[in-house]
Amino acid sequence: MAILLRSGEVNELETLHREGVSIRTISRLTGFDLKTIRHYLREGRPPRYGPRAPRPRKLDPFREYLEGRLRAGVWNAVVLLRELKERGYTGGYSMLLEFLRPRRRAAREVAVRRFETPPGQQAQVDWGHLGYLEEGEGKRRWVWGFVLTLGYSRAMVAEIALEQRLETLLALHEEAFRQLGGVPKEILYDRMKTVFVDLDERGEIRWHPLFLDFADWWGFVPRLCPAYRPQTKGKVESGIKYVKGNFVCGWQGSDFASVPAGLRRWCWEVANQRVHGTTGRVIAEALAQEQPYLLPITGHRHYPFVPGVRRRVARDAYVQYRTNRYSVPWELAGAPVAVQATEGRLDLYAEGVRIAVHEEHPGRHQLVTQPAHHQGMPFAPTGPPSPHKLHLQLGAPEVEVRPLASYERWSEGGQP
């Protein structure tokens, strides 16, 4: 029986044979026996074998679940592994990474169909680096651009910022709402630190609590740009490039103080007067059609931002700060408040109004109460116990009962 040869070895036999080398000589040169050489010269190439059927893998029963989580924007392998373990997965982390790796590449490279939003539905926000400011003595300060773009009309508001603090971000939002004449129903963000905190153990979004309160104040819903899908925010990112390429490079102002007003004027006299390359509409005219669909801002107060630590008032009308608990008016139970600490004094604010002042307690785990805060406070409601709570009644140890007069004599130095 002829032995099995590789394709390259068969090629060598055929080449020698075409060159007129005898079979016996080929056998001596290659080491193959005469029967094998004659077989391959007569039959040709060795048979090609198809790929083996893939063996079942531990991840196979969970593929549909994983695809669903990826569509929901959950790409964190640690989070996904924990969820799979809860569902009975017995494989390892490397097998999951092997599953995710090609899908992550595909998500980065896939061509994204442009998603057009109805009027008033969505806007998109981003920070972009515009350059730096020379402050003398070789010092430079970064200059940032804030861009908010409405998804339907492509109307753009662009503002200048010298830092990226949360209060600046909120103020720029309100300025954009004022210029546009309303608030979109939802706003899309990337993973800005002032907006996005992280994903919880279930892969759900954790927003910055103060920013979430700001969104609730104005009535819009924040949305997060999915991971590995930067194309989703192309309307804004191209707006940043447009500002850099058409305003920054052509700016003729003599000092930085004139830049914000110059940018705003350019935005409304140039950028929003052009015919948009994708929609084919004059942006200002499309904005006029979109404005009736925006949430109204007439009569709406500015967000009462107060710098400080954010806390929520407990049901018993106390706020915790550095392990101690401080009273507030009981009517504010459940409300968010800001705590400002200044030289041993705590000022507490709700919706921008100061509602309590305390001296900061030097101890730990102390209760600091102003009786007026809890005057008229109703008792906790009574009723049947919740079926979800466990109630245990423990037998108390028996103790000797003495009249109060015995303790009075003992405190005066006598015998009880």
N, C-alpha and C positions, 0 to 999 in steps of 0.2 A: 504494500500500500504506500502511495506517495505521501511524503510528509507535507504539512501545510507551510507554505512560504508566504512571506509578506509581499506586498505589491512592488516594493523597490527591488526585492530579490528577483522577482519574475521579470521586471524590466531589464535587470542585468543579464539574465539568461537570454532574453530575446535579442538584446543588443549584440552579445557575443555570437549568437547564432547567425544574425544578419551579416556579421562581418566575416562569416565563413569558418569560424572556429568549430572544430569537430566536437561532438557530444562528449567523447572521452576526455578531450582536453578541457572542455568546460567543467566536467566533473572534477578534474584535477585542480583547476583554478578556484573553484567555488567550494569544493568539499561536499557537494550534493551527489547522491548516488545516481547512477544512470537512469534508473526507473523513474525517479522523481523528475529529472530533467526532461525526459521524453514526454512524461505526462503533461507538464506545463507548456512545453512547446507545441504539444498537440491540442490541448484543451484551452490554452490561453490563460487569462488572468484568474486569480483565485476568486471564489464567490464573495460577493459583498453581503454583509449581514446588516440588517436593519437595526435601528436603535432598540435597546431593551425597553420593555414596558416599565415606566417609573414605579418604583416601590412606594407603597403607601407611607405617608409621613405623618408625624404626630400633629402637625399643624393643619392638615387637610380638612378636618371637620370644622375648623374655625375660620376658614378662608372667607366665607360669606359674611361672617360677623366683622372681620377685619376690614373688608372692603367697605362695609357700611360706616365703620368708624373713620376711615380715611376720607370718605365723602363728607363726613361731618366735620372734617378739619382736625381730627386728633391724629397726630403723627409721632407723638412722643413714645419711643419704644418702651421706656420704663412703665409709663401709664398703661400701655397696651398689654404688656406682659402681666402686670398685676390683674388686669381685667380678665385675661385669658386663664390665669391660675384660678381665679374665682369660678370659672366655668369648666374646670376640669382638665385644662391643658397640662401635660406632663413633660413637654419639651423644654428646651433651654432658650436663653437670650439670643445666642448666635443664630439659631434657626429663624427666629423672628426677624432679626436684622437682615438675614439673607432674603426674606420675603419682602421687606420694606425697601431695600436698596434700589432695585430697578424701578420701583414705583415712585420713589423720590426723584430719581433722574427724569422719569417720564413727566412728572408733575412740573418740573422746572422747564422742560423743553417743549411741552405740548403747546400747540397753537391755540390761543384762547379766542373763542368767538366773542365779539364785543356785545356786552349786555346793556341794552338801552333801558333807562328807567323812565317811568311816567312822570309828568310834571309834578313838582313838589314832593316827590317821594324820597329822593336821596341826594346827599352831598358827600364829598370826600375831602379829607383834611390831611395835610402833611406839613412837617417842617422841612426846610431845605437850607443847606449852607450856601450863602450868597457871596461871602468874602470875609474880609477882616478890616478892622478900623485901626489906623495908626494913632496911638495915644502919646507919642513922644518917648524919647529915651529908649527906642527900640522895642517898646511894648506894643503888642497887638491884641485886639479884642475881636472875637468872632462875631459876625453879623449873620443872623438867621432870617429866612423868609418864611412867613406863614401864608399858606394858600388854602382857601376854601372854594371848591368848585361845585356848582349845582350840576347834577347828572343829566338833566334834561336839556337845559338851555346852554350849558357850559359857561354860564356867567361866573366870573372869577373875582374874588376879593383877595388882594395881596397886601400884606402888611410886613413891616420891619420889626425885628425883635433883637435885643442884645443878650438875652438869656432865655432859657427854656423852663422857667419855673411855672408851677401850676397856675398861680394867680395871673401870670401873663397870658397863658393859654386861654384861660376863661375869659379874660378881658378881650382878647382878639376874636374869640367866638362871638361875643356880644356885639363888637364893632362890625363883624361880618353880617350878622343878622340885621343890624341897623341899615347897612348899605344895601343889602338885598331886599329889604322890605318884608322879611318874614323868616321863618325857621322851617327847614325841611323836616320831614317825618323821621328820617333816620340819617345818621352820619357814619361813614366808613373810616376806620383808622388802621394804621399799622401798629406794631407793638411798641408804641411810644411809652416811656417809663411813667410819664405823667398821666397816662390813661390806663394802660394795661399793667396789672400786677404780675399775674402768672396764671397757670392752669392748676386747678385743684386735683386731688387724687383721682377724680373721675374724668379728668380732661376738660372740665367745664371752665369757662372764662371767669376770672376774678378781676373785676374792674377796680380802679382806685375809688374808694368809697366817696370821697369828696367830689370827684368828677361825675360819678353816678348820680349823686345828689343834684349836681348842676344840670345834668341831662334831664332829670325828672322835673326840675324847676322850670325848664324851658319846654318840656314836653316832647323831646326827640328821643329816639332809641339809638344807642351806640352799637355799632357793628364792628367786628374785627376782621381785617383782611386775612383770609386763610393762609396758614403757613405754606411755604413753597409755591405760593401763587402771587408773586409781586405784580403780575400783569393785571390783576383785579383792580389795582389803583392807578392804572395808566393815565386816566384823565388828569389826576392831580400831579403825578410825577412829570408828565409832559408839561404841565403848567409851570412847575418849578424851573424846568429847562427853558421854557419860553420867557420867564422873568429874567433869568440869567443871560440869555442870549439876545434879548431885545430891549431890556431896560438897563440892567447893570452895566453891560458893555458900552452903552451909549450915554451913560449919565454924565452930565456936564456941570452938576452942582459944585459949589465951592466948599461946602462943609457938610458934615453929617446931619446937622439939624434940619436941613432942607430935604433930606432923602425921604422920610415918611410921607410928607405931603406930595412930593414929586412922584413917588410910586403910586399913590392913590389917584392922582390926576392922570397919570399914564394909563393906569388900569382901566379907568372909565372912559377916557377920551381916545384910547388906542386899542387896548386889548379887547375890550368888550364891544367895540364898534366893528370888528372884522367879521368876515364870513368864515365860519368855522370849517376847517378842512374836512371833517368827518360828517357833520350834519348838513352842511351846505346852507345853513341859515345864518343870518346876521344875529350875533349873540344877544345884543341889546333887544332886538325885536322878539327873540325867543324868550328872553327873560320876562318881557311884558306879558307874554302868554302864560308863563309859569307862575308869576307872582300870586294870582288869585288862589292857587293851590297850596301855597305856603301857610304854615301856622302863623296867625297874626301876632304882632308884637305891640300893637297900640295899647297903651295903658299898662304894659307889663313892666314891673320894676326890675332893676338890675339885680343879679344874684348877690345876696348879702354875704360876700366872702369876708371871712375873718381869719387871718393867719393864726395858726395854733394847732394843737392836737385835737383830732376828731374823736368824739365819744358819743355813745347813745345812752340816754337816761334810762336807768333800770326801772322796773315796775314799782319799786319802793321809793322812787324819786331821789335816787342817789347817782352820782357820777364817779367812776373810779379813775384815780390819777395816781400813778406811782404807788400802788398797793393800798392807798388810803381812799376812803369814800366820802364825798362831799355832797351836802344836800342842795337841791334846787327846788323851785316851786313845783308842787305835786302835779299841777295841771300839765306839765311838760313830760310826764312819764312816757317813755318810748320815742321821744323826739331826738334828733341829732343835735349836738351842741359842739361848740369849739371851746377849748380850754387854753387860755393864754397864761403862761407863768412868767412873772416879772419880779425879781428880787424878793422872793418869798411870798408873793401875793398871786392868787389865782383869780382871773376874771373869766367868767363863763358867759358865752353868747349863744343865742338861738336866733337864727335868721337875721344876724347882724345887730341884734339888740342885746345889751348886757342884761342878764337875768339873775346873776349872783356874783358876790365877791367873797372870797375866803382867804384867810391867812393859811399858807401852806403848812401842814402839820409836819414836824420834824421826824415823827415816828413812822412806824410801818403798821399796816393793817388796822388803822384807826378809823373811827366813824366821827365825822365832823358835821354837826347839825346846827342849823339856825331854825329855831322852833317855828318862826313865822312861815317858813317854806312849806311846812306840813300841816298848818292850821286848816281845819276843815277837810282834811284828807279822808276819804271814805275808807272803811275797812275793806279787806279783801273779800270778794263775794264768797258766800258759802253755798254749798249744794252737795249733791252726791259725788263721791270720789270718782275720778276718771277710771274706767276699766283697765287702762294701760298702766296704772301705777300700782306698785306693790306696797301694801300696808302691813306692817308688823307691829304687834302689841306685845311688848316684853314685860315680864313680871318684874316690878321694882323690888329691891331688897327691903326688908322690914327694918325700920329704924325706930329708936326710942323717941317719943314725942314729949317735949318739955314745954311748960308755959313760958311765955316771953319774959316774965319777971326773973326767971333763972338766968337768962342771958344778960339782963341788966345788972344783976348782982355780980356776975362774973366780970363784966366790963369795968365795974367799980373796984375790983380787986378782991371781992369776996369769993366764996365757994358757991358753985351752982347747986 
